[in-house]
């Protein structure tokens, strides 16, 4: 996954600012490494193999009989799990459904087709309005008793009370792990275990911290983004060329947006579906304001059985005859990179095999460490979200009238 072009390329690395920022990033990384060794960042304990889950093998065994799994949550409580499912779906035999928004179409399209599912409801606080609402609607349509696992803080929140009423299994969401960092804790790994995945294989933090290639890539990417941010290039565009990576893109978007958008600072993560967006916003990307940098998400070795039949393709477009879809998509991606290179537009690429838990665990860990390091360089707290609480309080006030 860590190829030579994973580093940001094609902007002035010889500048005095970048030279200073690479030194600054290395120093910040050393401080982070010290904090990890001394357990000063508790949430990162869940990224290590020796992390002890608050659920047992017996619980997984008991719920494994269900061939359908419904996960209910919002934001960080569910985006990581969705990423795992879409990234590794070829390995997963069960059907997994997600209720992650207040949207009647979710119920119209999904609730009717469920046969005999189990339910996992995730909310760190236990009071997430949308999660409680969705759970209430599901309860009006389906039996939850003896089929329900609730992952929440054990602090007497609403979900804890519901769990008591329904005699549900309660798994503790550690209070030191905020939602967007929780993918390798109970909220992501319990559903992954029910999907039949090996949850230990996701966790390689200690090994990665000793991997020179990983650390070099991490430091160069952080220094690059920090330098670009200082140059008022605050828009981070994910150019995604594989729809099965959409959920990973959304997880990354929340991680960056919610962790770094504070005190007038931040990076604006924007998702762009390609090659579709070649015909809408690529003109802007190429010839608009120079306030953007790009990350390509692509899959390699992706096979396709769909080809453009030669019978109807005219000679004027003979270059697509009998070419499969993925070959054409790769050509389009390569073309964009070449033009970016020519026009000196900064970009990096992540190429995925999408084959195993280790690969996805590495990218989760990489982006989490990247975000924490950027926050330290920007002198902000990456673990809170104070502004969001204002909207939650106002929503509650309006609904209480």
LINBEL-V816951 format. One record per residue. N is the residue number from 1. RES is the residue in one small letter. D_LAST is the distance of its C-alpha to the last C-alpha in whole Angstrom. Layout:
N/RES/D_LAST ; N/RES/D_LAST
This chain:
1/x/53 ; 2/x/54 ; 3/x/56 ; 4/x/58 ; 5/x/55 ; 6/x/52 ; 7/x/53 ; 8/x/51 ; 9/x/54 ; 10/x/56 ; 11/x/54 ; 12/x/56 ; 13/x/57 ; 14/x/60 ; 15/x/58 ; 16/x/58 ; 17/x/54 ; 18/x/54 ; 19/x/57 ; 20/x/55 ; 21/x/52 ; 22/x/53 ; 23/x/55 ; 24/x/51 ; 25/x/50 ; 26/x/53 ; 27/x/52 ; 28/x/49 ; 29/x/49 ; 30/x/52 ; 31/x/49 ; 32/x/47 ; 33/x/50 ; 34/x/50 ; 35/x/47 ; 36/x/47 ; 37/x/50 ; 38/x/49 ; 39/x/45 ; 40/x/43 ; 41/x/41 ; 42/x/40 ; 43/x/38 ; 44/x/41 ; 45/x/43 ; 46/x/41 ; 47/x/43 ; 48/x/46 ; 49/x/48 ; 50/x/48 ; 51/x/44 ; 52/x/44 ; 53/x/41 ; 54/x/39 ; 55/x/40 ; 56/x/43 ; 57/x/46 ; 58/x/45 ; 59/x/42 ; 60/x/43 ; 61/x/46 ; 62/x/43 ; 63/x/41 ; 64/x/44 ; 65/x/45 ; 66/x/42 ; 67/x/43 ; 68/x/39 ; 69/x/36 ; 70/x/33 ; 71/x/31 ; 72/x/27 ; 73/x/26 ; 74/x/25 ; 75/x/27 ; 76/x/29 ; 77/x/29 ; 78/x/30 ; 79/x/32 ; 80/x/35 ; 81/x/35 ; 82/x/35 ; 83/x/38 ; 84/x/40 ; 85/x/40 ; 86/x/41 ; 87/x/43 ; 88/x/45 ; 89/x/45 ; 90/x/48 ; 91/x/49 ; 92/x/46 ; 93/x/47 ; 94/x/43 ; 95/x/40 ; 96/x/37 ; 97/x/34 ; 98/x/31 ; 99/x/27 ; 100/x/26 ; 101/x/23 ; 102/x/21 ; 103/x/23 ; 104/x/24 ; 105/x/28 ; 106/x/28 ; 107/x/27 ; 108/x/30 ; 109/x/32 ; 110/x/32 ; 111/x/31 ; 112/x/34 ; 113/x/36 ; 114/x/36 ; 115/x/39 ; 116/x/39 ; 117/x/37 ; 118/x/35 ; 119/x/32 ; 120/x/31 ; 121/x/28 ; 122/x/28 ; 123/x/25 ; 124/x/26 ; 125/x/23 ; 126/x/22 ; 127/x/19 ; 128/x/19 ; 129/x/16 ; 130/x/18 ; 131/x/21 ; 132/x/19 ; 133/x/18 ; 134/x/21 ; 135/x/23 ; 136/x/21 ; 137/x/22 ; 138/x/25 ; 139/x/25 ; 140/x/25 ; 141/x/28 ; 142/x/30 ; 143/x/32 ; 144/x/31 ; 145/x/32 ; 146/x/36 ; 147/x/35 ; 148/x/32 ; 149/x/33 ; 150/x/30 ; 151/x/30 ; 152/x/28 ; 153/x/28 ; 154/x/29 ; 155/x/27 ; 156/x/25 ; 157/x/22 ; 158/x/20 ; 159/x/23 ; 160/x/25 ; 161/x/24 ; 162/x/24 ; 163/x/28 ; 164/x/29 ; 165/x/27 ; 166/x/29 ; 167/x/32 ; 168/x/32 ; 169/x/34 ; 170/x/32 ; 171/x/34 ; 172/x/33 ; 173/x/32 ; 174/x/33 ; 175/x/31 ; 176/x/34 ; 177/x/33 ; 178/x/30 ; 179/x/29 ; 180/x/31 ; 181/x/35 ; 182/x/34 ; 183/x/36 ; 184/x/39 ; 185/x/38 ; 186/x/36 ; 187/x/33 ; 188/x/36 ; 189/x/39 ; 190/x/38 ; 191/x/37 ; 192/x/41 ; 193/x/43 ; 194/x/41 ; 195/x/43 ; 196/x/46 ; 197/x/46 ; 198/x/48 ; 199/x/45 ; 200/x/48 ; 201/x/49 ; 202/x/46 ; 203/x/47 ; 204/x/49 ; 205/x/48 ; 206/x/51 ; 207/x/54 ; 208/x/52 ; 209/x/52 ; 210/x/56 ; 211/x/56 ; 212/x/58 ; 213/x/57 ; 214/x/53 ; 215/x/53 ; 216/x/55 ; 217/x/52 ; 218/x/49 ; 219/x/51 ; 220/x/52 ; 221/x/49 ; 222/x/47 ; 223/x/49 ; 224/x/49 ; 225/x/45 ; 226/x/45 ; 227/x/48 ; 228/x/46 ; 229/x/43 ; 230/x/45 ; 231/x/47 ; 232/x/43 ; 233/x/43 ; 234/x/40 ; 235/x/39 ; 236/x/40 ; 237/x/41 ; 238/x/41 ; 239/x/44 ; 240/x/43 ; 241/x/46 ; 242/x/45 ; 243/x/42 ; 244/x/42 ; 245/x/42 ; 246/x/38 ; 247/x/36 ; 248/x/38 ; 249/x/38 ; 250/x/34 ; 251/x/34 ; 252/x/36 ; 253/x/34 ; 254/x/31 ; 255/x/34 ; 256/x/35 ; 257/x/32 ; 258/x/29 ; 259/x/32 ; 260/x/34 ; 261/x/31 ; 262/x/31 ; 263/x/32 ; 264/x/33 ; 265/x/35 ; 266/x/35 ; 267/x/36 ; 268/x/35 ; 269/x/36 ; 270/x/36 ; 271/x/37 ; 272/x/40 ; 273/x/41 ; 274/x/45 ; 275/x/47 ; 276/x/44 ; 277/x/43 ; 278/x/47 ; 279/x/46 ; 280/x/43 ; 281/x/43 ; 282/x/46 ; 283/x/47 ; 284/x/45 ; 285/x/45 ; 286/x/49 ; 287/x/49 ; 288/x/46 ; 289/x/45 ; 290/x/47 ; 291/x/43 ; 292/x/43 ; 293/x/45 ; 294/x/45 ; 295/x/45 ; 296/x/47 ; 297/x/46 ; 298/x/48 ; 299/x/50 ; 300/x/54 ; 301/x/56 ; 302/x/54 ; 303/x/56 ; 304/x/55 ; 305/x/57 ; 306/x/56 ; 307/x/58 ; 308/x/59 ; 309/x/62 ; 310/x/65 ; 311/x/66 ; 312/x/63 ; 313/x/63 ; 314/x/65 ; 315/x/68 ; 316/x/66 ; 317/x/63 ; 318/x/65 ; 319/x/64 ; 320/x/61 ; 321/x/63 ; 322/x/63 ; 323/x/61 ; 324/x/58 ; 325/x/54 ; 326/x/54 ; 327/x/57 ; 328/x/56 ; 329/x/52 ; 330/x/54 ; 331/x/57 ; 332/x/54 ; 333/x/52 ; 334/x/56 ; 335/x/56 ; 336/x/53 ; 337/x/54 ; 338/x/57 ; 339/x/56 ; 340/x/53 ; 341/x/56 ; 342/x/58 ; 343/x/56 ; 344/x/55 ; 345/x/51 ; 346/x/50 ; 347/x/49 ; 348/x/50 ; 349/x/50 ; 350/x/49 ; 351/x/51 ; 352/x/50 ; 353/x/52 ; 354/x/49 ; 355/x/51 ; 356/x/50 ; 357/x/48 ; 358/x/50 ; 359/x/49 ; 360/x/45 ; 361/x/45 ; 362/x/47 ; 363/x/45 ; 364/x/42 ; 365/x/44 ; 366/x/45 ; 367/x/42 ; 368/x/40 ; 369/x/43 ; 370/x/43 ; 371/x/39 ; 372/x/40 ; 373/x/43 ; 374/x/42 ; 375/x/39 ; 376/x/41 ; 377/x/43 ; 378/x/40 ; 379/x/40 ; 380/x/36 ; 381/x/34 ; 382/x/34 ; 383/x/32 ; 384/x/29 ; 385/x/26 ; 386/x/24 ; 387/x/23 ; 388/x/21 ; 389/x/19 ; 390/x/17 ; 391/x/16 ; 392/x/15 ; 393/x/13 ; 394/x/11 ; 395/x/10 ; 396/x/9 ; 397/x/7 ; 398/x/6 ; 399/x/6 ; 400/x/4 ; 401/x/0
